[in-house]
Amino acid sequence: MARRYDPNPFDEEEVNPFSDPAVRGKTSTNYGGGAFYTTNPGSDLKKKERELQAKEAELRKREQEVKRKEDAAARAGIVLEEKNWPPFFPIIHHDIANEIPIHLQKLQYVAFTTFLGLACCLTWNIIATTTAWIKGEGVKIWFLAIIYFIAGVPGAYVLWYRPLYRAFRNESALKFGWFFMFYLLHIAFCIFAAVAPPVIFHGKSLTGILPAVDLIGDHVLVGIFYFIGFGMFCVESVLSIWVIQQVYMYFRGSGKAAEMKREAARGAMRAAL
């Protein structure tokens, strides 16, 4: 009976390769993957969250620093002027609606119109002198027209338009004085350009009445261009005279004239001491 359960001598021996501890260790080391391929998604998310929190804290710190500087500048009376005009290519700060008192906004807008008007006059002056140059009047008048534009437009903004803007915004008597001095020069130039006496290159570098009359006989188109320029300088002169009258009336009526005298007297005393 016992023979029935004897193993078959021809059967293959059943061997479990994983029963040996050494084999199991080697297999788990080489192919287990637990040591090299398992990741912890929770730890990665926490790491990213910590990085985001650090960046957010840094941004808050920078915002607080900027706000602190702006508040300090406001307490000191310093206005941070952000460039916002023209909108398509900001090069200057200009915000009449929010920075200029309501009762002065109309006057400021008209003064701004005279600034833009000067730019238009000098631009047309270049066009007119270009036609005169083509008709044989020489290249020197064209170069002078370019110089008038390059020096005139930025100079007008720095010397009289921005001082008036800041004078209205901050009620500064000295800014008013600066404006009056250079705006009078602006008016004198516009009147001179409207006449264009034969002082420099027979006056043809400016589109005034005298060169217009001189050119209309030989070159009709050039003469017409010069007459148009003459009209533009006349309008600019009249509008500028109105602006300086209105600013002066406000200056005297608001007591800024007396304030400027007091500031000038204090400055003279400090210089003397």
Rosetta silent file (secondary structure, phi, psi, omega in degrees, C-alpha in Angstrom):
SEQUENCE: MARRYDPNPFDEEEVNPFSDPAVRGKTSTNYGGGAFYTTNPGSDLKKKERELQAKEAELRKREQEVKRKEDAAARAGIVLEEKNWPPFFPIIHHDIANEIPIHLQKLQYVAFTTFLGLACCLTWNIIATTTAWIKGEGVKIWFLAIIYFIAGVPGAYVLWYRPLYRAFRNESALKFGWFFMFYLLHIAFCIFAAVAPPVIFHGKSLTGILPAVDLIGDHVLVGIFYFIGFGMFCVESVLSIWVIQQVYMYFRGSGKAAEMKREAARGAMRAAL
SCORE:     score description
SCORE:     0.000 S_00000001
   1 L     0.000  -35.330 -178.249    0.000    0.000    0.000 S_00000001
   2 H   -68.755  -24.461 -176.548    2.828    2.327    0.767 S_00000001
   3 H   -67.007  -25.390 -177.457    4.257    1.870   -2.732 S_00000001
   4 H   -63.843  -23.113 -175.984    1.280    3.677   -4.232 S_00000001
   5 H  -104.822    8.982  176.497    2.472    6.989   -2.800 S_00000001
   6 L   -71.860  144.296  179.682    6.126    6.750   -3.754 S_00000001
   7 L   -68.182  151.661  179.731    7.272    9.552   -6.058 S_00000001
   8 L   -77.345  124.412 -177.667    7.740    8.842   -9.718 S_00000001
   9 L   -67.285  -17.171 -179.209   11.455    8.667  -10.422 S_00000001
  10 L   -94.303   -5.878  177.505   10.860   10.084  -13.897 S_00000001
  11 L   -73.810  149.567  175.635    8.990   13.220  -12.741 S_00000001
  12 L   -72.012  145.211 -177.576   10.825   16.584  -12.729 S_00000001
  13 L   -75.583  128.423  178.935   11.793   17.782   -9.322 S_00000001
  14 L   -83.454  112.646 -179.081    9.594   20.630   -8.088 S_00000001
  15 L  -122.661  128.677  176.939   11.876   23.353   -6.795 S_00000001
  16 L   -93.615  109.740 -176.266   10.642   26.763   -5.584 S_00000001
  17 H   -67.983  -20.051 -177.770   13.384   29.276   -6.407 S_00000001
  18 H   -89.611   -0.538  178.798   11.902   31.827   -4.013 S_00000001
  19 H   -76.506  -20.455  178.569   12.111   29.536   -1.056 S_00000001
  20 L   -81.168  122.606 -179.434   15.820   30.348   -0.720 S_00000001
  21 H   -58.502  -35.514 -179.301   16.253   33.584    1.333 S_00000001
  22 H   -65.388  -40.331  179.648   19.363   34.542   -0.631 S_00000001
  23 H   -67.325  -41.527  179.416   17.470   34.303   -3.911 S_00000001
  24 H   -61.282  -40.544  179.642   14.541   36.303   -2.519 S_00000001
  25 H   -65.229  -41.970 -179.113   16.901   39.071   -1.366 S_00000001
  26 H   -67.174  -40.078 -179.249   18.661   39.229   -4.710 S_00000001
  27 H   -65.532  -44.502 -179.153   15.399   39.244   -6.622 S_00000001
  28 H   -67.456  -30.165  179.904   13.864   41.972   -4.524 S_00000001
  29 H   -70.805  -41.037 -174.315   17.043   44.030   -4.821 S_00000001
  30 H   -86.184  -31.402 -170.349   17.230   43.804   -8.611 S_00000001
  31 H  -126.911   -0.015 -175.752   13.588   43.743   -9.604 S_00000001
  32 L   -65.881  -41.333  177.431   11.518   44.839   -6.689 S_00000001
  33 L    79.016  -12.148 -177.793   11.408   48.505   -7.808 S_00000001
  34 L   -65.424  -33.768 -175.208   10.302   49.669   -4.415 S_00000001
  35 L   -79.236  -24.191 -172.439   13.625   51.325   -3.653 S_00000001
  36 L  -115.099  -25.676 -168.894   13.939   53.152   -6.992 S_00000001
  37 L  -113.267  -13.779  179.844   10.519   53.600   -8.548 S_00000001
  38 L   -80.049  134.449  177.215    8.070   54.281   -5.778 S_00000001
  39 L  -124.373  161.770  179.684    7.228   57.974   -5.238 S_00000001
  40 L  -113.283   99.058 -177.662    5.182   59.810   -2.681 S_00000001
  41 H   -57.905  -34.062 -178.985    2.727   62.184   -4.449 S_00000001
  42 H   -62.118  -39.487 -179.313    1.827   63.822   -1.171 S_00000001
  43 H   -68.960  -37.301  177.458    5.386   65.001   -0.498 S_00000001
  44 H   -64.365  -42.631  178.980    5.709   66.524   -4.009 S_00000001
  45 H   -63.810  -40.501  178.845    2.469   68.448   -3.588 S_00000001
  46 H   -65.188  -37.504  178.751    3.551   69.742   -0.212 S_00000001
  47 H   -64.680  -45.045  178.229    6.889   70.857   -1.656 S_00000001
  48 H   -63.985  -38.382  179.026    5.180   72.768   -4.488 S_00000001
  49 H   -63.417  -40.492  177.897    2.748   74.279   -2.024 S_00000001
  50 H   -64.485  -39.669  178.542    5.615   75.506    0.144 S_00000001
  51 H   -63.910  -42.733  178.485    7.306   77.050   -2.922 S_00000001
  52 H   -64.234  -40.742  178.131    4.105   78.846   -3.928 S_00000001
  53 H   -63.584  -38.153  178.270    3.613   80.129   -0.407 S_00000001
  54 H   -65.649  -42.103  178.205    7.183   81.445   -0.359 S_00000001
  55 H   -65.009  -40.881  178.874    6.677   83.250   -3.686 S_00000001
  56 H   -63.217  -41.094  177.874    3.384   84.699   -2.488 S_00000001
  57 H   -64.228  -37.921  178.016    5.011   85.950    0.689 S_00000001
  58 H   -65.586  -41.032  177.868    7.797   87.557   -1.362 S_00000001
  59 H   -64.264  -42.417  177.849    5.251   89.321   -3.594 S_00000001
  60 H   -61.914  -38.709  179.153    3.336   90.588   -0.562 S_00000001
  61 H   -64.403  -41.841  178.706    6.570   91.876    0.900 S_00000001
  62 H   -66.199  -41.764  178.344    7.414   93.755   -2.301 S_00000001
  63 H   -61.454  -41.929  178.455    3.915   95.241   -2.528 S_00000001
  64 H   -64.242  -36.972  178.971    4.153   96.442    1.057 S_00000001
  65 H   -66.861  -43.140  178.038    7.551   97.998    0.343 S_00000001
  66 H   -63.339  -43.352  179.521    6.231   99.828   -2.733 S_00000001
  67 H   -64.182  -37.656  178.958    3.188  101.048   -0.802 S_00000001
  68 H   -63.520  -42.324  178.707    5.398  102.220    2.039 S_00000001
  69 H   -65.701  -40.542  178.942    7.534  104.259   -0.376 S_00000001
  70 H   -64.256  -41.812  178.648    4.453  105.742   -2.049 S_00000001
  71 H   -64.402  -41.027  178.828    2.970  106.723    1.316 S_00000001
  72 H   -64.445  -40.235  178.211    6.255  108.285    2.413 S_00000001
  73 H   -66.101  -38.771  178.974    6.476  110.240   -0.836 S_00000001
  74 H   -65.978  -39.865  178.246    2.877  111.419   -0.466 S_00000001
  75 H   -65.690  -31.613  179.504    3.512  112.607    3.103 S_00000001
  76 L   -83.196   -1.404  179.950    6.574  114.502    1.876 S_00000001
  77 L    82.827   14.360  179.911    4.545  116.173   -0.865 S_00000001
  78 L   -95.050  128.167  179.219    6.294  114.263   -3.645 S_00000001
  79 L  -102.472  122.154  178.271    4.079  113.110   -6.514 S_00000001
  80 L   -79.893  112.571 -174.860    5.223  110.008   -8.366 S_00000001
  81 L   -94.838  107.157  177.915    4.622  110.833  -12.014 S_00000001
  82 L   -89.773  132.994 -179.561    3.972  107.729  -14.075 S_00000001
  83 L   -67.060  125.435 -176.576    4.279  108.158  -17.831 S_00000001
  84 L  -142.832    4.883 -178.963    0.835  107.745  -19.370 S_00000001
  85 E  -139.061  140.347   -8.732    0.609  110.001  -22.445 S_00000001
  86 L   -68.713  156.446 -173.488    0.219  109.437  -25.307 S_00000001
  87 L   -59.145  -34.502 -176.216   -1.573  106.160  -24.533 S_00000001
  88 L   -78.834  -19.314  177.967   -0.012  104.244  -27.439 S_00000001
  89 L  -155.947   79.158 -173.204    3.560  105.268  -26.492 S_00000001
  90 L   -62.908  125.970  176.805    3.728  106.954  -23.061 S_00000001
  91 L  -128.147  -16.384  178.670    6.568  109.472  -22.783 S_00000001
  92 E  -136.641  163.172  173.750    5.178  112.047  -20.323 S_00000001
  93 L   -94.307  128.398 -176.363    2.916  112.156  -17.302 S_00000001
  94 L  -155.685  111.753 -178.049   -0.366  113.925  -18.044 S_00000001
  95 L  -149.268   72.012 -176.149   -3.618  113.575  -16.072 S_00000001
  96 H   -62.603  -41.810 -173.989   -5.512  116.863  -15.996 S_00000001
  97 H   -61.390  -32.087 -175.179   -8.850  115.301  -15.012 S_00000001
  98 H  -104.186  -16.574 -173.614   -7.501  113.773  -11.789 S_00000001
  99 H  -114.925  -22.150 -178.208   -4.694  116.138  -10.742 S_00000001
 100 L   -98.718  135.603  176.930   -5.745  119.664  -11.717 S_00000001
 101 L   -54.334  147.801 -173.091   -8.497  121.451   -9.732 S_00000001
 102 H   -57.903  -41.479 -175.831  -11.815  121.536  -11.563 S_00000001
 103 H   -71.654   -8.737  179.099  -11.919  125.332  -11.896 S_00000001
 104 H  -111.402   -3.321 -174.692   -8.496  125.294  -13.606 S_00000001
 105 H   -65.486  -40.455  179.880   -8.946  122.313  -15.902 S_00000001
 106 H   -60.800  -45.254  179.612  -10.319  124.309  -18.848 S_00000001
 107 H   -63.899  -38.602  178.573   -7.378  126.706  -18.734 S_00000001
 108 H   -66.561  -39.063  177.529   -4.944  123.807  -18.475 S_00000001
 109 H   -63.905  -39.845  178.731   -6.530  122.106  -21.478 S_00000001
 110 H   -66.922  -39.837  176.370   -6.221  125.305  -23.535 S_00000001
 111 H   -62.256  -38.314  176.616   -2.573  125.631  -22.481 S_00000001
 112 H   -65.482  -34.508  176.108   -2.071  122.030  -23.566 S_00000001
 113 H   -63.113  -38.583  177.840   -3.681  122.947  -26.880 S_00000001
 114 H   -67.496  -32.898  176.133   -1.074  125.676  -27.367 S_00000001
 115 H   -65.710  -47.709  177.395    1.652  123.123  -26.690 S_00000001
 116 H   -65.719  -34.566  178.213    0.224  120.749  -29.297 S_00000001
 117 H   -62.982  -40.368  176.730   -0.366  123.725  -31.586 S_00000001
 118 H   -61.376  -41.763  178.004    3.301  124.660  -31.439 S_00000001
 119 H   -61.696  -40.397  178.553    4.202  121.085  -32.399 S_00000001
 120 H   -66.932  -41.689  179.366    1.796  121.273  -35.353 S_00000001
 121 H   -60.732  -44.836 -178.204    3.158  124.657  -36.460 S_00000001
 122 H   -71.859  -30.310  174.924    6.738  123.431  -36.426 S_00000001
 123 H   -66.818  -45.516  177.387    5.760  120.212  -38.206 S_00000001
 124 H   -64.422  -33.629  177.579    4.044  122.179  -40.962 S_00000001
 125 H   -60.344  -38.171  176.596    7.070  124.463  -41.067 S_00000001
 126 H   -65.079  -42.987 -179.708    9.197  121.414  -41.957 S_00000001
 127 H   -62.384  -44.964 -177.812    6.764  120.437  -44.716 S_00000001
 128 H   -65.980  -43.569  179.499    6.732  123.948  -46.195 S_00000001
 129 H   -68.732  -27.155  174.984   10.503  124.357  -46.120 S_00000001
 130 H   -64.654  -44.152  177.331   10.842  120.919  -47.710 S_00000001
 131 H   -64.726  -37.196  177.791    8.774  122.081  -50.680 S_00000001
 132 H   -65.610  -38.767  178.032   10.834  125.280  -50.840 S_00000001
 133 H   -63.017  -42.883  179.439   14.029  123.221  -50.813 S_00000001
 134 H   -61.950  -34.417 -179.037   12.717  121.060  -53.665 S_00000001
 135 H   -83.322    5.800  172.242   11.957  124.215  -55.637 S_00000001
 136 H   100.344   19.233 -179.653   15.542  125.383  -55.270 S_00000001
 137 H   -87.387   -0.035  176.710   15.554  127.541  -52.131 S_00000001
 138 L    98.893  153.617 -176.430   18.469  125.647  -50.583 S_00000001
 139 L   -84.419  -16.086 -176.652   18.875  122.969  -47.945 S_00000001
 140 H   -63.299  -39.110 -179.390   19.881  125.339  -45.136 S_00000001
 141 H   -66.624  -32.075  178.129   16.321  126.475  -44.469 S_00000001
 142 H   -68.658  -42.945  177.759   15.243  122.823  -44.167 S_00000001
 143 H   -62.383  -39.767  177.336   17.962  122.070  -41.603 S_00000001
 144 H   -63.897  -39.126  177.799   16.917  125.123  -39.603 S_00000001
 145 H   -62.552  -39.148  176.566   13.296  123.945  -39.652 S_00000001
 146 H   -63.825  -42.101  179.212   14.405  120.578  -38.272 S_00000001
 147 H   -63.670  -41.549  177.815   16.360  122.333  -35.510 S_00000001
 148 H   -56.999  -42.933 -177.793   13.324  124.459  -34.621 S_00000001
 149 H   -69.962  -47.907 -176.837   11.240  121.316  -34.173 S_00000001
 150 H   -62.721  -38.945 -179.850   13.827  119.277  -32.258 S_00000001
 151 H   -85.462  -32.196 -171.848   14.582  122.128  -29.871 S_00000001
 152 H   -75.487  -45.527 -174.339   11.139  123.725  -29.757 S_00000001
 153 H   -69.957  -53.936  176.020    8.770  120.902  -28.840 S_00000001
 154 H   -62.504  -37.055  179.404   10.742  119.302  -25.965 S_00000001
 155 H   -63.230  -40.141  178.526   11.858  122.753  -24.837 S_00000001
 156 H   -63.349  -40.784 -179.929    8.271  124.004  -24.683 S_00000001
 157 H   -65.607  -45.329 -175.513    7.222  121.036  -22.561 S_00000001
 158 H   -74.495  -38.838 -170.003   10.099  121.340  -20.112 S_00000001
 159 H   -86.891  -32.621 -178.677   10.316  125.127  -19.898 S_00000001
 160 H  -133.992  -30.239 -178.783    6.702  126.272  -19.735 S_00000001
 161 H   -75.105  -48.427  179.546    4.050  123.566  -20.057 S_00000001
 162 H   -64.089  -40.406  174.237    5.217  121.285  -17.253 S_00000001
 163 H   -58.550  -39.951  177.876    5.860  124.248  -14.882 S_00000001
 164 H   -66.171  -41.192  178.866    2.282  125.460  -15.473 S_00000001
 165 H   -59.444  -46.456 -179.487    0.923  121.947  -14.907 S_00000001
 166 H   -72.385  -31.309  177.206    2.782  121.633  -11.620 S_00000001
 167 H   -64.600  -43.634  177.357    1.897  125.186  -10.605 S_00000001
 168 H   -68.387  -35.604 -177.041   -1.815  124.424  -10.958 S_00000001
 169 H   -74.969  -42.723 -174.623   -1.433  121.041   -9.274 S_00000001
 170 H  -105.565   -2.168 -177.686    0.704  122.104   -6.307 S_00000001
 171 L    56.877   48.533 -177.907   -0.182  125.827   -6.107 S_00000001
 172 L   -95.930  120.147 -179.262    3.502  126.737   -6.397 S_00000001
 173 H   -67.196  -38.826 -179.059    4.196  130.463   -6.794 S_00000001
 174 H   -67.290  -33.573  176.163    7.721  129.902   -8.099 S_00000001
 175 H   -64.470  -36.475  176.247    6.433  127.544  -10.795 S_00000001
 176 H   -62.358  -44.055  178.859    4.124  130.319  -11.943 S_00000001
 177 H   -60.574  -41.691  177.676    7.071  132.686  -12.230 S_00000001
 178 H   -62.403  -42.067  179.507    9.003  130.132  -14.272 S_00000001
 179 H   -62.053  -47.496 -177.541    6.002  129.675  -16.569 S_00000001
 180 H   -59.024  -42.433 -176.554    5.535  133.405  -17.179 S_00000001
 181 H   -61.833  -48.854 -174.765    9.172  133.919  -18.120 S_00000001
 182 H   -84.492  -24.378  176.998    9.363  131.179  -20.737 S_00000001
 183 H   -71.699  -31.960  173.373    5.806  131.485  -22.016 S_00000001
 184 H   -62.903  -39.329  175.452    6.527  135.100  -22.929 S_00000001
 185 H   -64.699  -38.100  177.098    9.483  133.822  -24.959 S_00000001
 186 H   -61.143  -45.320  179.499    7.163  131.299  -26.597 S_00000001
 187 H   -63.891  -42.058  179.219    4.732  134.066  -27.590 S_00000001
 188 H   -61.283  -40.808  178.684    7.576  136.219  -28.913 S_00000001
 189 H   -64.781  -42.162 -178.763    8.820  133.325  -31.066 S_00000001
 190 H   -63.597  -41.486  177.921    5.343  132.661  -32.482 S_00000001
 191 H   -65.391  -42.757  177.794    4.895  136.329  -33.422 S_00000001
 192 H   -60.739  -42.604 -179.292    8.377  136.393  -34.954 S_00000001
 193 H   -67.545  -34.452  179.261    7.616  133.216  -36.924 S_00000001
 194 H   -66.543  -31.125  177.713    4.309  134.637  -38.168 S_00000001
 195 H   -89.186  -45.040 -179.266    6.175  137.631  -39.608 S_00000001
 196 L    53.072   64.293  178.079    9.479  135.858  -40.440 S_00000001
 197 L   -65.309  155.758 -176.245   11.571  138.958  -41.163 S_00000001
 198 L   -75.262   68.695 -179.580   14.578  138.411  -43.457 S_00000001
 199 L   -99.685  -47.035 -178.399   17.073  137.932  -40.652 S_00000001
 200 L  -117.352  116.933  179.243   18.191  134.323  -41.190 S_00000001
 201 H    49.785   49.138  178.011   18.408  133.046  -44.782 S_00000001
 202 H    60.036   21.347  176.663   15.937  135.695  -45.962 S_00000001
 203 H    75.043    3.426 -173.631   13.426  134.485  -43.358 S_00000001
 204 L   -81.743   -1.608  175.129   12.463  131.433  -45.403 S_00000001
 205 L   -79.074   -8.530  176.421   13.272  128.974  -42.618 S_00000001
 206 L  -127.338  143.411 -175.966    9.948  130.027  -41.023 S_00000001
 207 L   -85.504   69.498  178.913    6.547  130.098  -42.704 S_00000001
 208 L   -98.787  179.571 -176.106    5.778  133.763  -42.099 S_00000001
 209 H   -68.328  -38.755 -176.837    3.915  136.372  -44.097 S_00000001
 210 H   -65.395  -50.185  176.276    7.007  138.017  -45.612 S_00000001
 211 H   -66.700  -28.307  178.054    8.510  134.881  -47.217 S_00000001
 212 H   -63.841  -44.891  178.116    5.009  133.790  -48.266 S_00000001
 213 H   -64.874  -36.780 -178.876    4.528  137.005  -50.233 S_00000001
 214 H   -68.692  -34.254 -173.969    8.031  136.662  -51.665 S_00000001
 215 H   -90.443  -22.575 -173.194    7.515  133.072  -52.813 S_00000001
 216 H   -63.094  -27.395 -179.077    3.957  133.211  -54.123 S_00000001
 217 L   -73.306  -40.034 -176.995    5.074  134.920  -57.341 S_00000001
 218 L   -90.342  -40.052 -177.250    7.701  132.349  -58.365 S_00000001
 219 L  -131.854   99.424 -174.071    6.363  129.158  -56.763 S_00000001
 220 H   -62.501  -45.479 -177.976    2.615  129.208  -56.163 S_00000001
 221 H   -62.129  -45.084  179.055    2.481  125.909  -54.261 S_00000001
 222 H   -62.894  -41.701  178.062    5.335  126.904  -51.949 S_00000001
 223 H   -61.317  -40.442  177.884    3.704  130.283  -51.377 S_00000001
 224 H   -63.519  -43.235  178.022    0.407  128.630  -50.430 S_00000001
 225 H   -59.591  -40.347 -179.763    2.207  126.342  -47.973 S_00000001
 226 H   -70.120  -36.082  176.643    3.873  129.362  -46.399 S_00000001
 227 H   -65.418  -38.135  175.740    0.564  131.236  -46.138 S_00000001
 228 H   -62.490  -44.545  177.083   -0.949  128.232  -44.335 S_00000001
 229 H   -61.810  -38.354  176.367    1.989  128.236  -41.927 S_00000001
 230 H   -59.733  -45.304  178.053    1.515  131.974  -41.396 S_00000001
 231 H   -62.213  -39.367  179.633   -2.125  131.394  -40.434 S_00000001
 232 H   -65.391  -43.154  178.313   -1.166  128.619  -38.013 S_00000001
 233 H   -66.752  -32.219  176.640    1.414  130.783  -36.242 S_00000001
 234 H   -65.592  -46.340  178.395   -1.150  133.617  -36.005 S_00000001
 235 H   -61.693  -42.724  178.666   -3.707  131.342  -34.335 S_00000001
 236 H   -61.626  -40.589 -179.655   -1.028  129.997  -32.003 S_00000001
 237 H   -65.506  -46.563 -178.484    0.026  133.529  -31.034 S_00000001
 238 H   -63.675  -45.453 -179.521   -3.527  134.716  -30.289 S_00000001
 239 H   -64.334  -38.269  179.562   -4.389  131.611  -28.272 S_00000001
 240 H   -67.488  -38.231  177.337   -1.136  131.854  -26.306 S_00000001
 241 H   -63.553  -40.113  177.145   -1.788  135.513  -25.455 S_00000001
 242 H   -62.904  -41.969 -179.299   -5.223  134.545  -24.122 S_00000001
 243 H   -61.867  -47.296 -176.574   -3.704  131.771  -21.994 S_00000001
 244 H   -67.648  -31.562  175.347   -1.094  133.993  -20.377 S_00000001
 245 H   -64.533  -45.951 -179.064   -3.735  136.631  -19.617 S_00000001
 246 H   -66.263  -40.291  178.478   -5.972  134.086  -17.892 S_00000001
 247 H   -65.655  -39.798 -179.944   -3.102  132.560  -15.944 S_00000001
 248 H   -66.182  -39.888  177.429   -1.946  135.996  -14.829 S_00000001
 249 H   -62.139  -42.702  177.148   -5.458  136.933  -13.662 S_00000001
 250 H   -66.271  -40.125 -179.261   -5.641  133.755  -11.601 S_00000001
 251 H   -60.447  -44.452  179.373   -2.112  134.322  -10.317 S_00000001
 252 H   -72.922  -41.140 -176.805   -2.944  137.817   -9.064 S_00000001
 253 H   -70.369  -27.159 -178.172   -6.401  136.926   -7.772 S_00000001
 254 L   -89.581   -0.151  179.641   -5.259  133.911   -5.767 S_00000001
 255 L    81.107   10.795 -179.610   -2.544  135.812   -3.912 S_00000001
 256 H   -71.144  -25.672  179.164    0.287  133.879   -5.533 S_00000001
 257 H   -64.368  -46.425  178.539    2.015  137.105   -6.560 S_00000001
 258 H   -64.951  -37.548  178.633    2.431  138.193   -2.937 S_00000001
 259 H   -64.387  -39.930  179.311    3.509  134.676   -1.999 S_00000001
 260 H   -65.315  -37.671  177.256    6.151  134.677   -4.731 S_00000001
 261 H   -63.421  -41.879  179.141    7.468  138.030   -3.466 S_00000001
 262 H   -64.932  -42.125  178.925    7.733  136.630    0.061 S_00000001
 263 H   -64.966  -38.974  177.706    9.524  133.514   -1.186 S_00000001
 264 H   -65.379  -38.949  178.718   11.904  135.647   -3.240 S_00000001
 265 H   -65.890  -41.922  178.219   12.596  137.852   -0.206 S_00000001
 266 H   -64.304  -40.006  177.699   13.285  134.813    1.975 S_00000001
 267 H   -63.661  -39.068  178.026   15.595  133.423   -0.680 S_00000001
 268 H   -65.817  -38.863  178.743   17.475  136.719   -0.877 S_00000001
 269 H   -66.094  -42.548  178.394   17.862  136.797    2.905 S_00000001
 270 H   -63.231  -39.489  178.906   19.181  133.245    2.999 S_00000001
 271 H   -66.307  -36.671 -179.959   21.648  134.084    0.239 S_00000001
 272 H   -69.907  -36.782 -179.425   22.779  137.203    2.106 S_00000001
 273 L   -77.879    0.000    0.000   23.252  135.311    5.369 S_00000001
